[in-house]
């Protein structure tokens, strides 16, 4: 199937954006994957197709990209480039499809909010320790709210 030059440019720009996002996440949040893996997965083990950290990563990315609904997330993030980069971030090389929004909702219903809050606190602590917030220009605004 032949694609136009415009479509090729769009695909290339998506690829570069996904690569840069992966670099940023790995740089500022090197512990993100291990923190996401620690969140308890209370689903019945025989029904699990996607790991909990893959579900949380997809949900986090949809928030990061300001995607308005879970259903729209499944549409927007359904490209080979995005799937490849999420597989790279999650260290899941066999990932060929992303979970549908209903799967993520079912998973999140069973997750303790305290566990997710702990992930966020650990990420903020890491940024404070490595002066990442200062690099981003956010240190003063975070400090005032605490």
N, CA, C and O atoms as a MOPAC input file, in Angstrom:
PM7 MOZYME 1SCF
protein

 N      0.84700 1    -1.17900 1     0.00000 1
 C      0.00000 1     0.00000 1     0.00000 1
 C      0.89200 1     1.24100 1     0.00000 1
 O      1.75800 1     1.38900 1     0.86200 1
 N      0.68000 1     2.11000 1    -0.95000 1
 C      1.48200 1     3.31600 1    -1.08200 1
 C      0.83700 1     4.44400 1    -0.27400 1
 O     -0.37700 1     4.64500 1    -0.32000 1
 N      1.67700 1     5.17500 1     0.46800 1
 C      1.17600 1     6.31300 1     1.23700 1
 C      1.73000 1     7.59700 1     0.64300 1
 O      2.79300 1     7.60800 1     0.02200 1
 N      0.98700 1     8.67800 1     0.84800 1
 C      1.41600 1     9.96500 1     0.30800 1
 C      2.57900 1    10.51600 1     1.13200 1
 O      2.85900 1    10.02900 1     2.22700 1
 N      3.24800 1    11.52600 1     0.60100 1
 C      4.36600 1    12.15200 1     1.32000 1
 C      3.87200 1    12.82200 1     2.59500 1
 O      4.56500 1    12.81500 1     3.61300 1
 N      2.66500 1    13.40400 1     2.54100 1
 C      2.10200 1    14.04700 1     3.72500 1
 C      1.87300 1    13.01500 1     4.83500 1
 O      2.20400 1    13.26200 1     5.99500 1
 N      1.30700 1    11.86500 1     4.47400 1
 C      1.08400 1    10.80600 1     5.45600 1
 C      2.41300 1    10.29900 1     6.02400 1
 O      2.51000 1     9.99600 1     7.21300 1
 N      3.42600 1    10.21000 1     5.17500 1
 C      4.75000 1     9.77600 1     5.63900 1
 C      5.32900 1    10.78000 1     6.63200 1
 O      5.93800 1    10.38800 1     7.62800 1
 N      5.14100 1    12.08500 1     6.36400 1
 C      5.62900 1    13.12100 1     7.29500 1
 C      4.90400 1    13.03200 1     8.63400 1
 O      5.52500 1    13.14600 1     9.69000 1
 N      3.58100 1    12.82500 1     8.58600 1
 C      2.81400 1    12.71100 1     9.82200 1
 C      3.26500 1    11.50700 1    10.63500 1
 O      3.40800 1    11.58900 1    11.85500 1
 N      3.48500 1    10.40100 1     9.96200 1
 C      3.93400 1     9.20100 1    10.65600 1
 C      5.31900 1     9.40300 1    11.25800 1
 O      5.58700 1     8.95000 1    12.37100 1
 N      6.18500 1    10.07000 1    10.53900 1
 C      7.52900 1    10.34800 1    11.03100 1
 C      7.49200 1    11.29300 1    12.22700 1
 O      8.25100 1    11.11100 1    13.17900 1
 N      6.61600 1    12.30000 1    12.19200 1
 C      6.51400 1    13.22600 1    13.32500 1
 C      5.97700 1    12.49500 1    14.56000 1
 O      6.42700 1    12.76200 1    15.67400 1
 N      5.02500 1    11.58000 1    14.37700 1
 C      4.52000 1    10.77700 1    15.49800 1
 C      5.64700 1     9.93600 1    16.07900 1
 O      5.76200 1     9.80400 1    17.29700 1
 N      6.47000 1     9.37100 1    15.21900 1
 C      7.58000 1     8.54200 1    15.67000 1
 C      8.55800 1     9.35800 1    16.50700 1
 O      8.99300 1     8.91000 1    17.56700 1
 N      8.90900 1    10.56900 1    16.03000 1
 C      9.84400 1    11.41100 1    16.77500 1
 C      9.25400 1    11.85700 1    18.10600 1
 O      9.95600 1    11.89200 1    19.11600 1
 N      7.96600 1    12.19600 1    18.11200 1
 C      7.30700 1    12.59100 1    19.35800 1
 C      7.32300 1    11.43400 1    20.35700 1
 O      7.61600 1    11.63200 1    21.53600 1
 N      7.01300 1    10.24900 1    19.89100 1
 C      7.00200 1     9.08200 1    20.76900 1
 C      8.41100 1     8.78700 1    21.29400 1
 O      8.56800 1     8.42500 1    22.46000 1
 N      9.42400 1     8.93500 1    20.46000 1
 C     10.81300 1     8.71400 1    20.89000 1
 C     11.22100 1     9.73000 1    21.94900 1
 O     11.83700 1     9.36800 1    22.95100 1
 N     10.88600 1    10.98700 1    21.73700 1
 C     11.24100 1    12.03400 1    22.69800 1
 C     10.51500 1    11.83600 1    24.01900 1
 O     11.09700 1    12.03600 1    25.08500 1
 N      9.26100 1    11.44800 1    23.95700 1
 C      8.50400 1    11.18500 1    25.18000 1
 C      9.13400 1    10.03300 1    25.95300 1
 O      9.27800 1    10.10800 1    27.17300 1
 N      9.50900 1     8.97400 1    25.25200 1
 C     10.15600 1     7.83500 1    25.90200 1
 C     11.46000 1     8.27000 1    26.57000 1
 O     11.75600 1     7.83500 1    27.68400 1
 N     12.23400 1     9.11300 1    25.91200 1
 C     13.48900 1     9.61400 1    26.50500 1
 C     13.21500 1    10.43800 1    27.76200 1
 O     13.90200 1    10.28300 1    28.77100 1
 N     12.22300 1    11.30400 1    27.70100 1
 C     11.88700 1    12.13400 1    28.86000 1
 C     11.44000 1    11.29300 1    30.05000 1
 O     11.86800 1    11.52600 1    31.18000 1
 N     10.58800 1    10.32500 1    29.79300 1
 C     10.10200 1     9.47000 1    30.87300 1
 C     11.26800 1     8.69300 1    31.47700 1
 O     11.39300 1     8.60900 1    32.69900 1
 N     12.11300 1     8.13100 1    30.63400 1
 C     13.25800 1     7.37500 1    31.14000 1
 C     14.22800 1     8.27800 1    31.91500 1
 O     14.83500 1     7.83600 1    32.89000 1
 N     14.37600 1     9.53400 1    31.49200 1
 C     15.30400 1    10.44900 1    32.16400 1
 C     14.75100 1    10.94000 1    33.50000 1
 O     15.42500 1    10.83200 1    34.52500 1
 N     13.53500 1    11.47700 1    33.49800 1
 C     12.97800 1    12.08700 1    34.70500 1
 C     12.34000 1    11.07500 1    35.65600 1
 O     12.25400 1    11.32900 1    36.85800 1
 N     11.89600 1     9.93900 1    35.13500 1
 C     11.22300 1     8.94500 1    35.97000 1
 C     11.78500 1     7.54700 1    35.72900 1
 O     11.05600 1     6.66800 1    35.26900 1
 N     13.05400 1     7.32400 1    36.02700 1
 C     13.63800 1     6.00100 1    35.75800 1
 C     12.99100 1     4.89100 1    36.58600 1
 O     13.05600 1     3.72300 1    36.20300 1
 N     12.37800 1     5.23300 1    37.70100 1
 C     11.75500 1     4.23700 1    38.57200 1
 C     10.26800 1     4.03000 1    38.25400 1
 O      9.60600 1     3.23400 1    38.92000 1
 N      9.74100 1     4.72500 1    37.25800 1
 C      8.30800 1     4.66000 1    36.97300 1
 C      7.83200 1     3.22300 1    36.75100 1
 O      6.84100 1     2.79800 1    37.34500 1
 N      8.51900 1     2.49200 1    35.91800 1
 C      8.08200 1     1.13200 1    35.59800 1
 C      8.07200 1     0.24600 1    36.84100 1
 O      7.11500 1    -0.49800 1    37.05700 1
 N      9.10800 1     0.31200 1    37.65100 1
 C      9.13600 1    -0.53300 1    38.84900 1
 C      8.04200 1    -0.12700 1    39.83400 1
 O      7.48100 1    -0.98100 1    40.52000 1
 N      7.73300 1     1.17200 1    39.90800 1
 C      6.64700 1     1.62800 1    40.78200 1
 C      5.29100 1     1.13000 1    40.28200 1
 O      4.45500 1     0.69700 1    41.07400 1
 N      5.07900 1     1.19200 1    38.97500 1
 C      3.81700 1     0.71600 1    38.40400 1
 C      3.66100 1    -0.79600 1    38.57900 1
 O      2.55100 1    -1.29200 1    38.77700 1
 N      4.76400 1    -1.51400 1    38.50500 1
 C      4.70400 1    -2.97000 1    38.67700 1
 C      4.36800 1    -3.36700 1    40.11200 1
 O      3.87500 1    -4.47000 1    40.34700 1
 N      4.62800 1    -2.48600 1    41.06600 1
 C      4.33800 1    -2.78200 1    42.47400 1
 C      2.85500 1    -2.66400 1    42.81500 1
 O      2.41400 1    -3.18100 1    43.84200 1
 N      2.07900 1    -1.98500 1    41.96000 1
 C      0.64600 1    -1.85000 1    42.21600 1
 C      0.00700 1    -3.22600 1    42.08700 1
 O      0.15600 1    -3.90300 1    41.07000 1
 N     -0.70900 1    -3.62800 1    43.13600 1
 C     -1.28000 1    -4.97100 1    43.19100 1
 C     -2.34900 1    -5.16000 1    42.11700 1
 O     -3.20900 1    -4.30300 1    41.90900 1
 N     -2.27100 1    -6.28500 1    41.45600 1
 C     -3.23000 1    -6.64000 1    40.41200 1
 C     -4.21300 1    -7.64300 1    40.99900 1
 O     -3.87900 1    -8.81500 1    41.17200 1
 N     -5.42500 1    -7.18400 1    41.30700 1
 C     -6.42000 1    -8.02300 1    41.98000 1
 C     -7.33800 1    -8.75100 1    41.00900 1
 O     -8.30200 1    -9.39000 1    41.43100 1
 N     -7.05100 1    -8.66200 1    39.72500 1
 C     -7.88500 1    -9.37300 1    38.75500 1
 C     -7.60800 1   -10.87400 1    38.81700 1
 O     -6.54200 1   -11.30100 1    39.25900 1
 N     -8.57000 1   -11.65600 1    38.37500 1
 C     -8.40300 1   -13.11100 1    38.32900 1
 C     -7.30100 1   -13.42800 1    37.32000 1
 O     -7.37600 1   -13.02000 1    36.16200 1
 N     -6.28700 1   -14.15300 1    37.76400 1
 C     -5.09000 1   -14.38600 1    36.96100 1
 C     -5.35700 1   -15.09100 1    35.63200 1
 O     -4.62400 1   -14.86900 1    34.66800 1
 N     -6.36600 1   -15.91600 1    35.55900 1
 C     -6.62000 1   -16.64900 1    34.31000 1
 C     -7.21200 1   -15.75600 1    33.21500 1
 O     -7.22000 1   -16.13800 1    32.04500 1
 N     -7.70800 1   -14.56900 1    33.58700 1
 C     -8.32400 1   -13.68100 1    32.59900 1
 C     -7.38000 1   -12.56700 1    32.13900 1
 O     -7.74400 1   -11.76900 1    31.27500 1
 N     -6.19800 1   -12.50600 1    32.69400 1
 C     -5.30000 1   -11.37900 1    32.42200 1
 C     -4.59700 1   -11.54300 1    31.07900 1
 O     -3.93000 1   -12.54600 1    30.82500 1
 N     -4.76300 1   -10.53500 1    30.22800 1
 C     -4.04500 1   -10.47000 1    28.95900 1
 C     -2.95200 1    -9.42200 1    29.04300 1
 O     -1.85300 1    -9.62700 1    28.52700 1
 N     -3.24500 1    -8.30000 1    29.68900 1
 C     -2.30500 1    -7.18500 1    29.80100 1
 C     -1.86600 1    -7.01000 1    31.24800 1
 O     -2.68300 1    -7.08800 1    32.16500 1
 N     -0.59200 1    -6.77600 1    31.44600 1
 C     -0.06100 1    -6.52800 1    32.78900 1
 C     -0.60500 1    -5.21500 1    33.32500 1
 O     -0.96100 1    -4.31300 1    32.56800 1
 N     -0.66100 1    -5.12900 1    34.65200 1
 C     -1.15600 1    -3.90900 1    35.29600 1
 C     -0.35000 1    -2.68400 1    34.92400 1
 O     -0.91800 1    -1.60700 1    34.74100 1
 N      0.96400 1    -2.82200 1    34.80900 1
 C      1.78400 1    -1.65500 1    34.47900 1
 C      1.52700 1    -1.15200 1    33.05900 1
 O      1.67300 1     0.04100 1    32.79300 1
 N      1.14600 1    -2.04300 1    32.14700 1
 C      0.78600 1    -1.61500 1    30.78100 1
 C     -0.51600 1    -0.81700 1    30.82900 1
 O     -0.64100 1     0.21000 1    30.16300 1
 N     -1.47900 1    -1.28400 1    31.61100 1
 C     -2.75300 1    -0.57400 1    31.74100 1
 C     -2.53600 1     0.81200 1    32.34900 1
 O     -3.10700 1     1.79800 1    31.88200 1
 N     -1.70800 1     0.87900 1    33.39100 1
 C     -1.44900 1     2.16800 1    34.04400 1
 C     -0.66400 1     3.10400 1    33.13500 1
 O     -0.89600 1     4.31300 1    33.14400 1
 N      0.25800 1     2.56000 1    32.35400 1
 C      1.04400 1     3.40000 1    31.43200 1
 C      0.12600 1     3.99600 1    30.36400 1
 O      0.22800 1     5.18200 1    30.05200 1
 N     -0.75700 1     3.19000 1    29.81200 1
 C     -1.66600 1     3.71500 1    28.78500 1
 C     -2.57300 1     4.79000 1    29.37800 1
 O     -2.81200 1     5.82100 1    28.74900 1
 N     -3.07300 1     4.55100 1    30.57800 1
 C     -3.94700 1     5.54100 1    31.22500 1
 C     -3.17900 1     6.82400 1    31.53300 1
 O     -3.70900 1     7.92200 1    31.36600 1
 N     -1.94500 1     6.68800 1    31.97800 1
 C     -1.11600 1     7.85800 1    32.27700 1
 C     -0.83400 1     8.67100 1    31.01000 1
 O     -0.89800 1     9.90000 1    31.02200 1
 N     -0.52800 1     7.97900 1    29.94100 1
 C     -0.24300 1     8.68100 1    28.68300 1
 C     -1.47900 1     9.39100 1    28.14400 1
 O     -1.36700 1    10.47500 1    27.57300 1
 N     -2.65000 1     8.79800 1    28.31800 1
 C     -3.86100 1     9.46700 1    27.84600 1
 C     -4.08800 1    10.76100 1    28.62500 1
 O     -4.53800 1    11.75800 1    28.06000 1
 N     -3.77700 1    10.74600 1    29.91700 1
 C     -3.88400 1    11.98300 1    30.71100 1
 C     -2.83500 1    12.99400 1    30.27400 1
 O     -3.11700 1    14.18700 1    30.16500 1
 N     -1.64100 1    12.51700 1    30.02900 1
 C     -0.54300 1    13.39000 1    29.60100 1
 C     -0.86900 1    14.09800 1    28.28800 1
 O     -0.50900 1    15.25800 1    28.09100 1
 N     -1.55000 1    13.39000 1    27.40000 1
 C     -1.91900 1    13.95300 1    26.10400 1
 C     -3.26500 1    14.66700 1    26.11800 1
 O     -3.75600 1    15.07900 1    25.06700 1
 N     -3.86800 1    14.81800 1    27.29400 1
 C     -5.16300 1    15.48600 1    27.45100 1
 C     -6.24600 1    14.88500 1    26.56700 1
 O     -7.04300 1    15.60900 1    25.97000 1
 N     -6.27200 1    13.57200 1    26.48600 1
 C     -7.32000 1    12.90900 1    25.72300 1
 C     -8.56200 1    12.88100 1    26.61300 1
 O     -8.50600 1    12.43500 1    27.75900 1
 N     -9.66600 1    13.35600 1    26.08000 1
 C    -10.84200 1    13.66400 1    26.89100 1
 C    -11.58500 1    12.46300 1    27.46500 1
 O    -12.22700 1    12.59800 1    28.50700 1
 N    -11.52600 1    11.31000 1    26.83900 1
 C    -12.27600 1    10.16900 1    27.35200 1
 C    -11.47900 1     8.88100 1    27.13700 1
 O    -10.56300 1     8.82100 1    26.31600 1
 N    -11.84900 1     7.87800 1    27.88200 1
 C    -11.17500 1     6.58500 1    27.75300 1
 C    -11.44000 1     5.96600 1    26.37400 1
 O    -10.55600 1     5.34600 1    25.78400 1
 N    -12.63700 1     6.13700 1    25.88200 1
 C    -12.96800 1     5.58600 1    24.56400 1
 C    -12.11600 1     6.26400 1    23.48100 1
 O    -11.62000 1     5.61300 1    22.56200 1
 N    -11.96200 1     7.57400 1    23.61300 1
 C    -11.14200 1     8.30700 1    22.64400 1
 C     -9.66700 1     7.90800 1    22.76300 1
 O     -8.93200 1     7.91200 1    21.77500 1
 N     -9.24800 1     7.56500 1    23.97800 1
 C     -7.87500 1     7.09900 1    24.18700 1
 C     -7.59500 1     5.86100 1    23.34300 1
 O     -6.54200 1     5.74800 1    22.71500 1
 N     -8.55100 1     4.93500 1    23.33700 1
 C     -8.36700 1     3.72000 1    22.54400 1
 C     -8.23900 1     4.03900 1    21.05500 1
 O     -7.51800 1     3.34900 1    20.33400 1
 N     -8.92400 1     5.06800 1    20.59700 1
 C     -8.83300 1     5.46600 1    19.19200 1
 C     -7.52700 1     6.19900 1    18.91100 1
 O     -6.83100 1     5.88400 1    17.94500 1
 N     -7.19100 1     7.18000 1    19.75500 1
 C     -6.03500 1     8.04100 1    19.51900 1
 C     -4.70100 1     7.30600 1    19.62500 1
 O     -3.77800 1     7.57500 1    18.85600 1
 N     -4.60100 1     6.38800 1    20.56500 1
 C     -3.32600 1     5.70000 1    20.79300 1
 C     -3.21500 1     4.39400 1    20.01500 1
 O     -2.31600 1     3.59100 1    20.26700 1
 N     -4.11600 1     4.18500 1    19.08100 1
 C     -4.11300 1     2.94300 1    18.31300 1
 C     -3.31400 1     3.09800 1    17.02400 1
 O     -3.87500 1     3.13700 1    15.92900 1
 N     -1.99700 1     3.18500 1    17.17600 1
 C     -1.12100 1     3.19800 1    16.00300 1
 C      0.08900 1     2.33000 1    16.31500 1
 O      0.45300 1     2.14300 1    17.47600 1
 N      0.69700 1     1.81100 1    15.27500 1
 C      1.84900 1     0.92600 1    15.46700 1
 C      2.98800 1     1.62800 1    16.20400 1
 O      3.67100 1     1.01700 1    17.02600 1
 N      3.18800 1     2.90200 1    15.91100 1
 C      4.26900 1     3.65600 1    16.54800 1
 C      4.02500 1     3.77500 1    18.04600 1
 O      4.93400 1     3.54200 1    18.84300 1
 N      2.82000 1     4.13100 1    18.43100 1
 C      2.49400 1     4.30700 1    19.84400 1
 C      2.58000 1     2.96600 1    20.57200 1
 O      3.12000 1     2.89200 1    21.67500 1
 N      2.05800 1     1.92400 1    19.96700 1
 C      2.12100 1     0.59100 1    20.58100 1
 C      3.57500 1     0.18300 1    20.78100 1
 O      3.94100 1    -0.35100 1    21.82900 1
 N      4.39000 1     0.43300 1    19.78100 1
 C      5.81700 1     0.09000 1    19.87200 1
 C      6.49700 1     0.84700 1    21.00800 1
 O      7.29600 1     0.26600 1    21.74300 1
 N      6.19300 1     2.12800 1    21.16100 1
 C      6.83300 1     2.93600 1    22.20500 1
 C      6.31700 1     2.57300 1    23.59500 1
 O      7.08700 1     2.57400 1    24.55500 1
 N      5.04200 1     2.26600 1    23.71500 1
 C      4.52200 1     1.82600 1    25.01000 1
 C      5.13800 1     0.47300 1    25.36900 1
 O      5.46700 1     0.23100 1    26.53100 1
 N      5.29300 1    -0.39700 1    24.39200 1
 C      5.95700 1    -1.68200 1    24.63800 1
 C      7.38900 1    -1.45400 1    25.10300 1
 O      7.87000 1    -2.15100 1    25.99600 1
 N      8.07500 1    -0.48000 1    24.50100 1
 C      9.44600 1    -0.13900 1    24.89700 1
 C      9.47900 1     0.40000 1    26.32300 1
 O     10.30800 1    -0.02600 1    27.12700 1
 N      8.58600 1     1.33300 1    26.63900 1
 C      8.54100 1     1.90800 1    27.98600 1
 C      8.20700 1     0.86700 1    29.04300 1
 O      8.74400 1     0.90600 1    30.14900 1
 N      7.32300 1    -0.06000 1    28.70500 1
 C      6.87800 1    -1.07700 1    29.65700 1
 C      7.75200 1    -2.32700 1    29.64300 1
 O      7.52400 1    -3.25900 1    30.41400 1
 N      8.74400 1    -2.34100 1    28.76900 1
 C      9.61900 1    -3.51200 1    28.60800 1
 C      8.79500 1    -4.76900 1    28.34400 1
 O      8.99300 1    -5.81500 1    28.96200 1
 N      7.86400 1    -4.62600 1    27.40500 1
 C      6.97900 1    -5.71600 1    26.98800 1
 C      7.11000 1    -5.89100 1    25.47700 1
 O      6.22000 1    -5.47300 1    24.73600 1
 N      8.20500 1    -6.50100 1    25.00000 1
 C      8.44100 1    -6.58800 1    23.55100 1
 C      7.36800 1    -7.35900 1    22.78200 1
 O      7.21200 1    -7.16200 1    21.57700 1
 N      6.62800 1    -8.23400 1    23.46400 1
 C      5.59900 1    -9.01500 1    22.77200 1
 C      4.26900 1    -8.27600 1    22.64200 1
 O      3.31900 1    -8.81700 1    22.07600 1
 N      4.18800 1    -7.05700 1    23.15500 1
 C      2.95000 1    -6.27400 1    23.08400 1
 C      2.67300 1    -5.86000 1    21.64000 1
 O      3.46100 1    -5.13400 1    21.03500 1
 N      1.55100 1    -6.32500 1    21.09400 1
 C      1.20000 1    -5.99500 1    19.70700 1
 C     -0.07900 1    -5.17900 1    19.61800 1
 O     -0.35800 1    -4.56000 1    18.59200 1
 N     -0.85800 1    -5.18000 1    20.69700 1
 C     -2.08000 1    -4.38400 1    20.78100 1
 C     -2.13300 1    -3.75700 1    22.15900 1
 O     -1.54400 1    -4.26700 1    23.11200 1
 N     -2.84500 1    -2.64200 1    22.25500 1
 C     -3.04100 1    -1.99900 1    23.55000 1
 C     -4.40600 1    -2.37700 1    24.10700 1
 O     -5.33500 1    -2.65700 1    23.34900 1
 N     -4.52400 1    -2.38300 1    25.41500 1
 C     -5.81100 1    -2.74200 1    26.01200 1
 C     -6.89100 1    -1.72000 1    25.68300 1
 O     -6.62300 1    -0.52700 1    25.53200 1
 N     -8.09900 1    -2.21300 1    25.57700 1
 C     -9.24500 1    -1.35600 1    25.31500 1
 C     -9.64400 1    -0.66100 1    26.60900 1
 O     -9.29000 1    -1.13000 1    27.69100 1
 N    -10.35900 1     0.42800 1    26.52100 1
 C    -10.68700 1     1.25800 1    27.67600 1
 C    -11.45700 1     0.50100 1    28.75200 1
 O    -11.28300 1     0.76900 1    29.94100 1
 N    -12.30900 1    -0.44500 1    28.34500 1
 C    -13.08100 1    -1.20700 1    29.33300 1
 C    -12.17100 1    -2.05600 1    30.22200 1
 O    -12.42600 1    -2.21200 1    31.41600 1
 N    -11.11600 1    -2.59600 1    29.63200 1
 C    -10.14600 1    -3.38500 1    30.39300 1
 C     -9.46600 1    -2.51600 1    31.44200 1
 O     -9.28800 1    -2.93800 1    32.58500 1
 N     -9.08900 1    -1.31400 1    31.05600 1
 C     -8.42600 1    -0.39300 1    31.98700 1
 C     -9.39200 1    -0.00600 1    33.11000 1
 O     -9.00800 1     0.01300 1    34.27900 1
 N    -10.63300 1     0.29800 1    32.76200 1
 C    -11.62700 1     0.65600 1    33.78900 1
 C    -11.85700 1    -0.49300 1    34.77200 1
 O    -11.93200 1    -0.26800 1    35.97900 1
 N    -11.96800 1    -1.71000 1    34.26700 1
 C    -12.15900 1    -2.86800 1    35.14100 1
 C    -10.97000 1    -3.03200 1    36.09100 1
 O    -11.14200 1    -3.34900 1    37.26700 1
 N     -9.78100 1    -2.81500 1    35.57400 1
 C     -8.57000 1    -2.90900 1    36.39500 1
 C     -8.55600 1    -1.81800 1    37.47200 1
 O     -8.29000 1    -2.09500 1    38.64200 1
 N     -8.84500 1    -0.58200 1    37.06800 1
 C     -8.78300 1     0.54000 1    38.00700 1
 C     -9.84000 1     0.43700 1    39.10900 1
 O     -9.62800 1     0.94700 1    40.21000 1
 N    -10.95800 1    -0.20400 1    38.83500 1
 C    -11.98700 1    -0.39200 1    39.86800 1
 C    -11.46400 1    -1.22200 1    41.02900 1
 O    -11.93300 1    -1.08000 1    42.15800 1
 N    -10.49400 1    -2.08900 1    40.75600 1
 C     -9.97600 1    -2.99500 1    41.78100 1
 C     -8.68300 1    -2.50700 1    42.43300 1
 O     -8.18700 1    -3.12800 1    43.37400 1
 N     -8.14400 1    -1.40700 1    41.94000 1
 C     -6.89300 1    -0.87200 1    42.49800 1
 C     -7.21300 1     0.04600 1    43.67100 1
 O     -8.13100 1     0.86400 1    43.61200 1
 N     -6.44000 1    -0.10800 1    44.72600 1
 C     -6.58500 1     0.77600 1    45.88600 1
 C     -6.04200 1     2.16300 1    45.52600 1
 O     -4.90200 1     2.26600 1    45.07200 1
 N     -6.81900 1     3.22500 1    45.71300 1
 C     -6.34200 1     4.57600 1    45.40400 1
 C     -5.03700 1     4.91800 1    46.14800 1
 O     -4.19300 1     5.65800 1    45.64200 1
 N     -4.89800 1     4.36900 1    47.33700 1
 C     -3.69200 1     4.63000 1    48.13200 1
 C     -2.43200 1     4.15400 1    47.39000 1
 O     -1.38200 1     4.79000 1    47.48300 1
 N     -2.53500 1     3.04900 1    46.66400 1
 C     -1.38200 1     2.54300 1    45.91800 1
 C     -0.97500 1     3.49100 1    44.79600 1
 O      0.21200 1     3.71800 1    44.56100 1
 N     -1.97000 1     4.04000 1    44.10700 1
 C     -1.67100 1     4.98700 1    43.03400 1
 C     -1.09400 1     6.28900 1    43.59500 1
 O     -0.19800 1     6.89100 1    43.00500 1
 N     -1.62400 1     6.70800 1    44.74300 1
 C     -1.09900 1     7.90800 1    45.39700 1
 C      0.35900 1     7.69600 1    45.80300 1
 O      1.16900 1     8.61900 1    45.72100 1
 N      0.68300 1     6.51300 1    46.23000 1
 C      2.06300 1     6.18200 1    46.61700 1
 C      3.00500 1     6.29000 1    45.41100 1
 O      4.13300 1     6.76600 1    45.54300 1
 N      2.54600 1     5.85200 1    44.25200 1
 C      3.34900 1     5.97500 1    43.02800 1
 C      3.63400 1     7.45200 1    42.75000 1
 O      4.77200 1     7.82700 1    42.46800 1
 N      2.60200 1     8.27900 1    42.83200 1
 C      2.76500 1     9.71600 1    42.57000 1
 C      3.73600 1    10.33200 1    43.56600 1
 O      4.62600 1    11.08600 1    43.17200 1
 N      3.58000 1    10.02100 1    44.85900 1
 C      4.47700 1    10.57300 1    45.87500 1
 C      5.92500 1    10.16600 1    45.61600 1
 O      6.83600 1    10.98100 1    45.76300 1
 N      6.13900 1     8.92600 1    45.23700 1
 C      7.50000 1     8.46900 1    44.96600 1
 C      8.10800 1     9.18300 1    43.76600 1
 O      9.30100 1     9.48500 1    43.76600 1
 N      7.30500 1     9.45600 1    42.74800 1
 C      7.80400 1    10.18800 1    41.58200 1
 C      8.16600 1    11.63000 1    41.94600 1
 O      9.19300 1    12.14800 1    41.50600 1
 N      7.32000 1    12.27200 1    42.74700 1
 C      7.60500 1    13.64300 1    43.17800 1
 C      8.85500 1    13.67100 1    44.05300 1
 O      9.69600 1    14.55800 1    43.90700 1
 N      8.97900 1    12.71000 1    44.95500 1
 C     10.18300 1    12.63600 1    45.79900 1
 C     11.43600 1    12.49700 1    44.94600 1
 O     12.45400 1    13.13300 1    45.21800 1
 N     11.35700 1    11.66200 1    43.91300 1
 C     12.50200 1    11.48800 1    43.02100 1
 C     12.86300 1    12.80000 1    42.34300 1
 O     14.03600 1    13.16800 1    42.27700 1
 N     11.85900 1    13.50500 1    41.83900 1
 C     12.12100 1    14.78500 1    41.17900 1
 C     12.73900 1    15.79500 1    42.14200 1
 O     13.61900 1    16.56300 1    41.75400 1
 N     12.28900 1    15.79800 1    43.37800 1
 C     12.86200 1    16.71000 1    44.37000 1
 C     14.30900 1    16.34700 1    44.68600 1
 O     15.16500 1    17.22500 1    44.79800 1
 N     14.57800 1    15.06000 1    44.83000 1
 C     15.94400 1    14.61900 1    45.13400 1
 C     16.91500 1    14.94600 1    44.01500 1
 O     18.04300 1    15.36700 1    44.27100 1
 N     16.48600 1    14.75700 1    42.78000 1
 C     17.41200 1    14.97000 1    41.65900 1
 C     17.32400 1    16.37600 1    41.08000 1
 O     17.91900 1    16.67300 1    40.04400 1
 N     16.57800 1    17.23100 1    41.75700 1
 C     16.41900 1    18.62100 1    41.32900 1
 C     15.73800 1    18.72900 1    39.96300 1
 O     15.92700 1    19.70900 1    39.24200 1
 N     14.95300 1    17.72300 1    39.62200 1
 C     14.22500 1    17.71500 1    38.35400 1
 C     13.18300 1    18.80300 1    38.26900 1
 O     12.95100 1    19.36100 1    37.19600 1
 N     12.54600 1    19.11600 1    39.39800 1
 C     11.53300 1    20.18000 1    39.38000 1
 C     12.16500 1    21.53500 1    39.13300 1
 O     11.56900 1    22.40300 1    38.49500 1
 N     13.38600 1    21.71300 1    39.64500 1
 C     14.08200 1    22.98000 1    39.41300 1
 C     14.39200 1    23.14000 1    37.92100 1
 O     14.25900 1    24.22600 1    37.35800 1
 N     14.80800 1    22.03600 1    37.29400 1
 C     15.10200 1    22.06600 1    35.85600 1
 C     13.85000 1    22.38900 1    35.05200 1
 O     13.92300 1    23.04600 1    34.01300 1
 N     12.71300 1    21.92900 1    35.53400 1
 C     11.45300 1    22.17400 1    34.83300 1
 C     10.82600 1    23.50800 1    35.21900 1
 O      9.82600 1    23.91700 1    34.62900 1
 N     11.41200 1    24.19500 1    36.21700 1
 C     10.86800 1    25.46900 1    36.67000 1
 C      9.64700 1    25.32400 1    37.54400 1
 O      8.84800 1    26.25700 1    37.63600 1
 N      9.47400 1    24.18100 1    38.19300 1
 C      8.27900 1    23.92200 1    38.99000 1
 C      8.54400 1    23.86800 1    40.48900 1
 O      7.59800 1    23.74100 1    41.26700 1
 N      9.77700 1    23.96000 1    40.91000 1
 C     10.11600 1    23.76300 1    42.31500 1
 C      9.40200 1    24.75000 1    43.22100 1
 O      8.87600 1    24.35000 1    44.26000 1
 N      9.36500 1    26.02100 1    42.86400 1
 C      8.73900 1    27.02000 1    43.72000 1
 C      7.23100 1    26.81200 1    43.83100 1
 O      6.66600 1    26.93900 1    44.91700 1
 N      6.57900 1    26.49400 1    42.71600 1
 C      5.11500 1    26.31600 1    42.76200 1
 C      4.74000 1    25.07300 1    43.56100 1
 O      3.72500 1    25.07900 1    44.25900 1
 N      5.53000 1    24.01200 1    43.47700 1
 C      5.26800 1    22.80100 1    44.27000 1
 C      5.50400 1    23.09000 1    45.74300 1
 O      4.70500 1    22.68800 1    46.58800 1
 N      6.59100 1    23.78300 1    46.06100 1
 C      6.93700 1    24.07800 1    47.44400 1
 C      5.87300 1    24.91100 1    48.13700 1
 O      5.60600 1    24.70000 1    49.32000 1
 N      5.26300 1    25.84600 1    47.43700 1
 C      4.23200 1    26.70100 1    48.03500 1
 C      2.96200 1    25.91400 1    48.35000 1
 O      2.27300 1    26.21700 1    49.32300 1
 N      2.65200 1    24.92200 1    47.54600 1
 C      1.41200 1    24.17100 1    47.77100 1
 C      1.56100 1    23.15700 1    48.88800 1
 O      0.55200 1    22.66000 1    49.38900 1
 N      2.79400 1    22.82600 1    49.30400 1
 C      3.00200 1    21.88200 1    50.40100 1
 C      3.02300 1    22.65600 1    51.64800 1
 O      3.18600 1    22.08500 1    52.72600 1

